[in-house]
């Protein structure tokens, strides 16, 4: 069964530090409405990083409301965590195969991903034939 476009997660490759920061931000905002300055201090980040993280959370479908200079997580922390990107765990093929046999949706997703890699068509080999020469008769 294909996932609808609405449920798709954006393809985001993030570092371990950024994943931790996003997770802490979600947890902080789920506790109580929080000012921007309190978020900056709690996460030890600057203003540009704050807005980058807000934009990424929005792209991932995590809804955060800003009202009266307070930021609030609209959903529960568990719902938001379900949408957060996770850093590449750098698994081997054997580890992916083992995890893809797990019951549940995550196991099915890993099985589909593993299958797409194993059965990915290889590109045609470039032979160099048919290329146009960039030399002109004056350069020869």
C-alpha positions in Angstrom: 0.0 0.0 0.0 1.5 3.3 -1.0 1.6 6.2 1.4 -0.4 9.2 0.4 1.4 12.5 -0.3 -0.2 13.9 2.8 1.5 11.4 5.1 4.9 11.5 3.4 7.8 12.8 5.5 10.2 15.1 3.8 13.5 13.6 2.9 15.7 15.3 5.5 19.3 14.3 6.4 20.1 15.7 9.8 22.9 15.4 12.2 22.6 13.7 15.6 22.9 17.2 17.3 20.1 18.7 15.2 17.9 15.7 15.9 18.5 16.1 19.6 17.8 19.8 19.4 14.5 19.3 17.5 13.5 16.7 20.1 14.3 19.0 23.0 12.4 21.8 21.3 9.3 19.6 20.9 9.5 18.5 24.5 9.9 22.1 25.7 7.0 23.4 23.7 4.7 20.5 24.8 5.1 21.5 28.5 3.8 25.1 28.3 3.7 28.1 26.0 7.2 29.5 25.8 8.8 32.8 24.7 11.3 32.8 21.9 14.0 34.1 24.3 13.4 31.2 26.7 13.6 28.7 23.8 16.9 30.3 22.7 18.4 30.0 26.2 17.1 26.5 26.9 18.4 25.1 23.6 21.5 27.3 23.5 20.9 28.4 20.0 20.8 31.7 18.1 17.9 33.4 16.3 18.8 32.1 12.8 19.0 28.5 14.1 15.6 29.0 15.9 13.9 30.0 12.7 15.6 27.2 10.7 14.3 24.7 13.2 10.8 26.1 13.2 10.8 25.9 9.4 12.0 22.3 9.5 9.4 21.3 12.0 6.7 22.9 9.9 7.9 21.0 6.8 7.8 17.8 8.8 4.1 18.5 9.8 4.8 19.5 13.4 2.4 22.4 14.1 3.6 25.2 16.4 1.4 28.2 17.1 2.8 31.6 17.9 0.4 33.9 19.8 1.1 36.8 22.1 4.9 36.2 21.8 4.5 32.6 23.0 5.2 29.5 21.1 3.0 26.4 21.7 3.0 22.9 20.3 -0.4 22.2 18.9 -0.3 18.4 19.0 1.0 16.1 21.8 4.7 15.5 22.1 4.2 11.9 21.0 2.4 13.0 17.8 5.2 15.5 17.1 7.9 13.0 17.7 6.3 10.7 15.2 7.0 13.3 12.6 10.6 14.3 13.6 13.4 13.2 11.2 16.0 10.9 12.7 19.7 10.8 11.8 21.0 8.1 9.5 21.7 5.1 11.8 24.3 3.8 9.3 23.0 0.2 9.3 24.6 -2.6 7.3 22.5 -4.7 4.8 22.3 -7.5 7.3 21.0 -5.2 10.1 18.4 -3.7 7.7 17.3 -7.2 6.7 17.0 -8.2 10.4 15.0 -5.1 11.2 12.8 -5.4 8.1 11.4 -8.7 9.5 10.0 -6.8 12.5 6.2 -6.7 12.8 4.5 -3.4 12.4 4.6 -0.4 10.1 8.3 0.4 10.7 9.3 -3.1 9.7 7.2 -2.8 6.5 8.8 0.5 5.7 12.3 -0.9 6.2 11.5 -3.9 4.1 10.3 -1.7 1.3 13.4 0.5 1.6 15.7 -2.5 1.5 13.9 -4.0 -1.5 14.2 -0.7 -3.4 17.9 -0.6 -2.8 18.5 -4.3 -3.6 16.3 -4.2 -6.8 17.4 -0.7 -7.9 18.1 -0.7 -11.7 21.7 0.0 -12.5 22.4 2.9 -14.9 23.7 2.2 -18.4 27.5 2.3 -18.7 28.8 5.4 -20.4 30.9 4.5 -23.4 31.9 7.9 -24.5 30.5 7.3 -28.0 28.2 9.8 -29.4 29.7 12.7 -27.6 30.2 15.9 -29.5 33.7 17.2 -29.8 34.3 20.6 -28.3 37.3 21.2 -30.5 36.8 23.4 -33.6 38.8 23.1 -36.7 40.8 26.2 -35.6 41.9 24.4 -32.4 43.2 21.3 -34.2 
